[in-house]
Amino acid sequence: MQELIVTLTIWALPVLFAITLHEAAHGYAARHFGDPTAELAGRISLNPLRHIDPMGTLLVPGLIVAVSTLAGGAPMLFGWAKPVPVDFRRLHNPKADMLWVAAAGPFANLVMACAWAVLFRFALMSPDNVYALPMAKMADAGMQINAVLLFLNLFPLPPLDGGRIAVSLLPAGPAYKFAQLEPYGFPILLVLLFTGILGDILGPLVAFFRFALATFIGL
């Protein structure tokens, strides 16, 4: 039980910021390209409390970490925040600007992963003290969750960001047909997750990215 509490404590902040700042980034990008919907809803904020979904931000990731810890395995985290409202019709150029609004979330995860990598390096270089090891473990968790969310959200399936990026890039006809998958996207994603297919796709990408981060910080 003590190990579980320690693990949850280490993962709490990385998961919270990875999920909620991802959503905030969509709001900032949407405002930049002409849609004030998120701003009017009070979602243009770096305050994680404004983006938390009790189920997707707290309960589901917490259960995954708890079950993985008790089973002695590494957690393959999955979670979500309250989606930032975006009215794509109000963007300056809806089809083209959709790409940048969608890409803002994964880009935020990329930036956070790099920031956690720098903190990890700093923790390793710190003198031996009571804070160095917990800091290194939290930074490692931050790199992992942001790497997973980066590639998960780039998966080309609506309503994930990768699906919206694909809709933006496809010609009008195929884009419209592809966008019709959106109501079925989340059930499809869950099937891929629980059958292990999603892990088989994302696992090598996350591993390569973690290797790139290690190279970036000189490990």
Order of alpha helices (4+ residues) and beta strands (2+ residues): alpha-alpha-alpha-alpha-alpha-alpha-alpha-alpha-alpha
